[in-house]
Amino acid sequence: MRKHNFGAGPGILPEYALKKTQEALLDFNGIGMGVMEISHRSKDFEAVLNKAKSLVIELLKVPDTHDILFLQGGASTQFAMEPMNYLNKKAAYIDQGAWSGKAIKEAKLFGEVNVIASSKDKNYSYQPKGYTIPTDCDYLHICSNETIHGTQVKTFPTSPIPMICDMSSDIFSRPVDVSKFDLIYAGAQKNMGPSGVTLVIIKKDSVGRTNRVKPTMMDYKTHLENNSLYNTPPVIAILVCMHVLEWLKSIGGVDAMQKINQQKYDLFYNEVDNNPMFTGTAAPEDRSPMNACFLLKDSALDEEFLAMTKAADIVGIKGHRSVGGFRASMYNALPLESVKVLVDVMKEFARKKG
Amino acid sequence: MRKHNFGAGPGILPEYALKKTQEALLDFNGIGMGVMEISHRSKDFEAVLNKAKSLVIELLKVPDTHDILFLQGGASTQFAMEPMNYLNKKAAYIDQGAWSGKAIKEAKLFGEVNVIASSKDKNYSYQPKGYTIPTDCDYLHICSNETIHGTQVKTFPTSPIPMICDMSSDIFSRPVDVSKFDLIYAGAQKNMGPSGVTLVIIKKDSVGRTNRVKPTMMDYKTHLENNSLYNTPPVIAILVCMHVLEWLKSIGGVDAMQKINQQKYDLFYNEVDNNPMFTGTAAPEDRSPMNACFLLKDSALDEEFLAMTKAADIVGIKGHRSVGGFRASMYNALPLESVKVLVDVMKEFARKKG
């Protein structure tokens, strides 16, 4: 019996991908060796890498102007690679919460940062809007989904300067117009695979914009020129991603996924908005379908509610300390059924305690 | 039927570790979630991390002065982190082959490099010895085992300056006096686990030796202060490492492993030295038990020999292009039986063609 896993990440993965990975560990493709035991330059692994790549391209309709990389070090490493590769003088950042905060801190090591909008005044419970993007900056950094605060950018701005986006917590959850971005990155461990690999979608002609000395491994050019094989890539993590993307394609791709995510969103938020005991923390128009933050109006009941969710095999629902209460992360692989179970517990809780 | 896997890396892993990893993918520890689907801050994963750490400490007798990190990016990333964290003015490097060559190239981005010894004159077929370590350098870089050229440092120098060692291809193959080093690192994918995680053993009071601006992720201090949990670590790769180290402990640790590796070495090199058709490329006193490079005296027979090894279920034996011929990588997990099979093929080849 698998749990109803609402964890914020590393998050739930499709059983299909887990089972396919199991099969690959001792004897991959019938070659008498496990997938972790073969050369990353073997035809068997190159097929995995290229399949994963082509699935990203197909699912996100990545144009020919862009290429796909699988790197290591998570978004935390990207927070440094981004300014090292794109920041000459000044960059514009939007202060949307914990993750853009980390990105801003890192960029300041390498140049001037112009924070052009912020939602800090209300503990990042909404997405800044109506800001003007300055044309004297090298790029605009934006985070598509705030995992901790439960908000999402619904419409990306049309930017007069190159736009760079951290999509770690909502990539593959909805269609995205890749052509609007010079760089997109995402740690895999929410919607794409396990921790240990980072997807990078990069506009090919955007490399080489800075001349600063950078470690070879932190230069996008290195990885572009070597098809992510400059050094040994995280083989097993890429295999899992490939299988997750196969699963996503099999259910109809990101359009179908978005519809399912919307069903989960509607089911959950309908309950939050109608159940007298609960309240959502994010501004309704900015609510994220990936991470839903909510509170009991009477926080003295928190432990009791948690215990009831636990009894229903729900896990990972405790809120982040900076928001409190609860957080239901409803990543791609979370079944609608799990949301129904959660909603039923919320209803039952209201009946018992309301 | 598993192949006789002589691949240079990612290399063969113990079946025990592969099977334990299989079990963890869908339902880890009976918690109803797979190991890749749980928070890296959960007690279940922290137990994995801490067990892996304590096994490294136990197996290598790591003193209290040092700590253990599990990072991402491979030795290639360490080649940059090393000078970024330790090089103020000048560093001493030994030019032992392909891997120290990469380390030297990277260090030059950050300061002056004094190459104090080299074996380039004979295509890196021996280990430089008898060199004087200058006292005006910030550290000495040494690579313990040359994967490509098949040589190993048998005795580490007593260094008057901090010593840093890349042990990617022979860590855990023999005992090592960790106290001699300020920093040891090793990509996992030879003797410790899958690609995607890098073991770092660092002398705690050696952090903070440089003041240069460095990405947060490339500062050892970041990871030391956060027990490798500053960001999401490569969970599945660390789990595999834990199981590989459990296996190593179960067979008696690095002392027992060294004896088994010596048996494999003796069996293999005895054949190379006595079979009239073959010759080893490395200087006998520097031959690596991990990677044995050898040639057919008549290279016109290469394809025929390769075909015969293939028929015997031997894989990964083709030599690196910079040395040619053949390379038998005999990592910890390679059974003695596999070496016997190879030696039998070599004998049979000599009978047929000699």
HADDOCK unambig.tbl for C-alpha pairs under 7 A between the chains (distance, minus, plus):
assign (segid A and resid 1 and name CA) (segid B and resid 32 and name CA) 6.00 0.50 0.50
assign (segid A and resid 2 and name CA) (segid B and resid 32 and name CA) 4.40 0.50 0.50
assign (segid A and resid 2 and name CA) (segid B and resid 33 and name CA) 5.93 0.50 0.50
assign (segid A and resid 3 and name CA) (segid B and resid 32 and name CA) 5.13 0.50 0.50
assign (segid A and resid 3 and name CA) (segid B and resid 33 and name CA) 6.25 0.50 0.50
assign (segid A and resid 9 and name CA) (segid B and resid 38 and name CA) 6.99 0.50 0.50
assign (segid A and resid 9 and name CA) (segid B and resid 39 and name CA) 5.85 0.50 0.50
assign (segid A and resid 10 and name CA) (segid B and resid 36 and name CA) 6.65 0.50 0.50
assign (segid A and resid 10 and name CA) (segid B and resid 37 and name CA) 5.27 0.50 0.50
assign (segid A and resid 10 and name CA) (segid B and resid 38 and name CA) 5.57 0.50 0.50
assign (segid A and resid 10 and name CA) (segid B and resid 39 and name CA) 5.36 0.50 0.50
assign (segid A and resid 11 and name CA) (segid B and resid 37 and name CA) 4.76 0.50 0.50
assign (segid A and resid 11 and name CA) (segid B and resid 38 and name CA) 6.31 0.50 0.50
assign (segid A and resid 12 and name CA) (segid B and resid 37 and name CA) 4.86 0.50 0.50
assign (segid A and resid 13 and name CA) (segid B and resid 37 and name CA) 6.43 0.50 0.50
assign (segid A and resid 18 and name CA) (segid B and resid 25 and name CA) 6.08 0.50 0.50
assign (segid A and resid 18 and name CA) (segid B and resid 26 and name CA) 6.32 0.50 0.50
assign (segid A and resid 22 and name CA) (segid B and resid 22 and name CA) 5.11 0.50 0.50
assign (segid A and resid 22 and name CA) (segid B and resid 25 and name CA) 6.89 0.50 0.50
assign (segid A and resid 25 and name CA) (segid B and resid 18 and name CA) 6.09 0.50 0.50
assign (segid A and resid 25 and name CA) (segid B and resid 22 and name CA) 6.89 0.50 0.50
assign (segid A and resid 26 and name CA) (segid B and resid 18 and name CA) 6.33 0.50 0.50
assign (segid A and resid 32 and name CA) (segid B and resid 1 and name CA) 6.01 0.50 0.50
assign (segid A and resid 32 and name CA) (segid B and resid 2 and name CA) 4.40 0.50 0.50
assign (segid A and resid 32 and name CA) (segid B and resid 3 and name CA) 5.13 0.50 0.50
assign (segid A and resid 33 and name CA) (segid B and resid 2 and name CA) 5.93 0.50 0.50
assign (segid A and resid 33 and name CA) (segid B and resid 3 and name CA) 6.24 0.50 0.50
assign (segid A and resid 36 and name CA) (segid B and resid 10 and name CA) 6.65 0.50 0.50
assign (segid A and resid 36 and name CA) (segid B and resid 194 and name CA) 5.52 0.50 0.50
assign (segid A and resid 37 and name CA) (segid B and resid 10 and name CA) 5.26 0.50 0.50
assign (segid A and resid 37 and name CA) (segid B and resid 11 and name CA) 4.78 0.50 0.50
assign (segid A and resid 37 and name CA) (segid B and resid 12 and name CA) 4.88 0.50 0.50
assign (segid A and resid 37 and name CA) (segid B and resid 13 and name CA) 6.44 0.50 0.50
assign (segid A and resid 38 and name CA) (segid B and resid 10 and name CA) 5.58 0.50 0.50
assign (segid A and resid 38 and name CA) (segid B and resid 11 and name CA) 6.33 0.50 0.50
assign (segid A and resid 39 and name CA) (segid B and resid 9 and name CA) 5.87 0.50 0.50
assign (segid A and resid 39 and name CA) (segid B and resid 10 and name CA) 5.37 0.50 0.50
assign (segid A and resid 72 and name CA) (segid B and resid 72 and name CA) 5.90 0.50 0.50
assign (segid A and resid 72 and name CA) (segid B and resid 73 and name CA) 5.47 0.50 0.50
assign (segid A and resid 73 and name CA) (segid B and resid 72 and name CA) 5.46 0.50 0.50
assign (segid A and resid 73 and name CA) (segid B and resid 73 and name CA) 6.51 0.50 0.50
assign (segid A and resid 76 and name CA) (segid B and resid 217 and name CA) 6.91 0.50 0.50
assign (segid A and resid 76 and name CA) (segid B and resid 231 and name CA) 6.80 0.50 0.50
assign (segid A and resid 77 and name CA) (segid B and resid 217 and name CA) 6.01 0.50 0.50
assign (segid A and resid 80 and name CA) (segid B and resid 215 and name CA) 5.66 0.50 0.50
assign (segid A and resid 109 and name CA) (segid B and resid 213 and name CA) 6.73 0.50 0.50
assign (segid A and resid 194 and name CA) (segid B and resid 36 and name CA) 5.53 0.50 0.50
assign (segid A and resid 195 and name CA) (segid B and resid 232 and name CA) 6.51 0.50 0.50
assign (segid A and resid 195 and name CA) (segid B and resid 233 and name CA) 6.54 0.50 0.50
assign (segid A and resid 195 and name CA) (segid B and resid 234 and name CA) 5.10 0.50 0.50
assign (segid A and resid 195 and name CA) (segid B and resid 235 and name CA) 6.20 0.50 0.50
assign (segid A and resid 196 and name CA) (segid B and resid 196 and name CA) 6.48 0.50 0.50
assign (segid A and resid 196 and name CA) (segid B and resid 233 and name CA) 6.38 0.50 0.50
assign (segid A and resid 196 and name CA) (segid B and resid 234 and name CA) 4.06 0.50 0.50
assign (segid A and resid 213 and name CA) (segid B and resid 109 and name CA) 6.72 0.50 0.50
assign (segid A and resid 215 and name CA) (segid B and resid 80 and name CA) 5.67 0.50 0.50
assign (segid A and resid 217 and name CA) (segid B and resid 76 and name CA) 6.91 0.50 0.50
assign (segid A and resid 217 and name CA) (segid B and resid 77 and name CA) 6.00 0.50 0.50
assign (segid A and resid 231 and name CA) (segid B and resid 76 and name CA) 6.79 0.50 0.50
assign (segid A and resid 232 and name CA) (segid B and resid 195 and name CA) 6.51 0.50 0.50
assign (segid A and resid 233 and name CA) (segid B and resid 195 and name CA) 6.55 0.50 0.50
assign (segid A and resid 233 and name CA) (segid B and resid 196 and name CA) 6.38 0.50 0.50
assign (segid A and resid 234 and name CA) (segid B and resid 195 and name CA) 5.10 0.50 0.50
assign (segid A and resid 234 and name CA) (segid B and resid 196 and name CA) 4.05 0.50 0.50
assign (segid A and resid 235 and name CA) (segid B and resid 195 and name CA) 6.20 0.50 0.50
